[in-house]
Amino acid sequence: MPFVALEKLHLLHDGYRKAVTIRGRPFLLLQENGRVSLIKNACPHASAPLTHATYSDGCLRCPMHGIEFELSSGRSRSAACVNGLQFIPLIYEGNQIGVDPG
């Protein structure tokens, strides 16, 4: 199984954001409330990058239209957007976190 490292574990902290490209597709590595997630770096509503999204009350808020997504489930809190965030499974290897780009 190939492993693509995205970040060293000691660099992660709540509020962490890093835009990454895997196989030509944009993703966002982030940490909030001690949980590290990798999501597609595009708002499901209008494809705006989520790199500068804010986090409050368990939700990631899109900087373009203000639509909020529950970070625990990916679900939108707005009727204007029926799609949710797309999560990509992460792999821990040694002192790094990454993905299997399979």
C-alpha positions in Angstrom: 0.0 0.0 0.0 1.5 3.3 -1.0 1.6 6.1 1.6 1.6 9.8 0.8 2.6 11.8 3.8 0.7 15.0 4.3 2.1 16.4 7.6 4.2 15.5 10.7 2.0 14.8 13.7 3.8 17.3 16.0 2.8 20.2 13.7 -1.0 19.5 14.1 -3.1 21.6 16.5 -6.6 22.9 16.7 -7.2 25.5 14.1 -4.6 23.8 11.7 -5.4 24.1 8.0 -3.3 23.0 5.1 -4.4 22.9 1.4 -2.9 19.8 -0.4 -3.2 18.4 -3.8 -3.4 14.7 -4.3 -3.5 13.3 -7.9 -4.4 16.7 -9.1 -7.4 17.2 -6.8 -7.6 19.8 -4.0 -8.1 18.7 -0.4 -7.9 20.3 3.0 -6.2 18.8 6.0 -7.5 20.3 9.2 -7.7 19.7 12.9 -10.5 20.9 15.3 -11.3 19.6 18.8 -8.4 17.2 18.6 -9.8 15.5 15.5 -7.8 15.5 12.2 -9.8 15.4 9.0 -9.1 15.4 5.3 -11.9 16.8 3.2 -12.4 17.8 -0.4 -11.3 21.5 -0.5 -14.5 22.6 -2.2 -17.8 23.7 -0.6 -20.5 21.3 -1.7 -22.8 24.3 -2.4 -20.7 26.3 -4.8 -17.2 24.7 -4.9 -15.6 27.6 -3.1 -12.3 26.6 -1.4 -12.7 25.9 2.3 -9.1 26.7 3.2 -10.2 29.9 5.0 -13.4 28.5 6.4 -14.1 29.3 10.1 -14.9 26.8 12.8 -17.5 27.4 15.5 -19.9 25.3 17.5 -18.8 22.1 15.8 -19.3 23.5 12.3 -17.1 24.6 9.4 -18.4 27.8 7.8 -17.8 28.4 4.1 -16.2 31.8 3.6 -18.1 32.4 0.3 -21.8 32.0 1.3 -21.7 31.3 5.0 -23.1 27.8 4.8 -22.2 25.7 7.8 -21.3 22.0 7.8 -21.1 19.8 10.8 -17.5 18.6 11.0 -18.5 15.4 12.8 -20.8 14.2 10.0 -20.2 16.5 7.1 -23.9 17.4 6.9 -25.0 20.9 5.8 -27.1 23.0 8.3 -28.7 24.8 5.4 -31.6 23.9 3.1 -29.7 25.7 0.3 -27.2 22.8 0.2 -28.3 19.2 0.3 -24.8 17.8 -0.2 -22.3 17.3 2.6 -18.5 17.5 3.0 -16.5 14.6 1.4 -14.1 13.0 3.9 -11.0 11.0 2.9 -9.6 8.3 5.2 -6.3 9.2 6.9 -3.5 6.8 7.7 -0.9 7.2 10.5 2.6 6.0 9.8 5.3 6.7 12.3 5.3 10.4 13.1 3.3 11.4 10.0 -0.3 11.5 8.8 -1.2 10.8 5.2 -3.3 8.9 2.7 -3.3 6.0 0.4 -4.0 7.7 -2.9 -5.1 4.4 -4.4 
